[in-house]
Amino acid sequence: MLNPQELETRKNRASIREAVLHGVTLAVWCVISYWLVTQLLARALSVSRDDDLLGGMWAVVATVFVYGCGYDQSVGAALSRIAATSLNFVLCFVYLLLFPFQLWGMAALIGVGAVVMSLLGRPDDIITTGITTTVVMVVAAISPEHAWKQPVLRMVDTIVGIAVGVAGHLRRLFRRGDEHHDALVPQRSGDDGHPSDGRTDESVFTVCERRRGDLVHIDEDGGLALCASDGGRGSPSAGS
């Protein structure tokens, strides 16, 4: 039986290992995202080498945005990124088809984007929309001969980055599912090294989640009780 200090040490080591693994994995997915845009996609949609590099940066940002947090948060991040980029695509594409870059034009697009996001009930996406609009418009000012293409290219870059981030999360979920698909291992009382007094007729299931050895007891009345690895019994839950 481990003492509390040893348990805390193991917990800290596990947290460090998880953080390092997450950081390394994020870096790998960012490299993949950048390579897809600057090497693969650039063969079909290249405007200039500088624009290809910008597209790679844009895809990496989307990947970090989606993969950098937990799965539930990443779903919201992906939706936020898609919403902001879609609105930016419509506003900037229409504007740049009709007019050249102007400071007041960019300011107007940022204001319109903020109003639209508020009316759509997504006020948290105002910041992302404003940043996206600013970058697209400034790049259009740098390369005015290809200005109208910028919203299209940034939309494609965003889709690639989001797809890579989602793929990373799905791979992590599948990997964890493979690790824990045998989480419940049936045993009979008396075969697990724990006292069997008072539970001779109960089925015992060892919860094998990583290094945990907690036991779940299913009583005759259908109730559940958690027993720690030292043989202690927790309070039973409601019967199933």
GIHU-V768541 format. One line per field, one symbol per residue. ss: DSSP state (h for helix, s for strand, l for the rest). psi: psi as a letter, one per 20 degrees, with the letter a starting at -180 (. if undefined). A space follows every 50 residues. Layout:
ss = ???
psi = ???
This chain:
ss = lllhhhhhhhhhhhhhhhhhhhhhhhhhhhhhhhhhhhhhhhhhhlllhh hhhhhhhhhhhhhhhhhlllhhhhhhhhhhhhhhhhhhhhhhhhhhhhll llhhhhhhhhhhhhhhhhhlllhhhhhhhhhhhhhhhhhhhhlhhhllhh hhhhhhhhhhhhhhhhhhhhhhhhhhhhhllllsssssllllllllllll llssssslllllllsssslllllsssslllllslllslll
psi = pqrhghghghgghhggghgggggggggghhggggggghgghhhhkpgrgg hghghgggggghgghgiiargghhghgggggggghgggggghgggihhqr pqghgghghggggggghghikmhijggggggggggghghhhhmhhkgihg hgghgggggggggggghgghghghghhhhjilhoopqqpiijjqpjpjkh jqqpppomocjqkqppporhjiqqppprijiqprpqrqq.
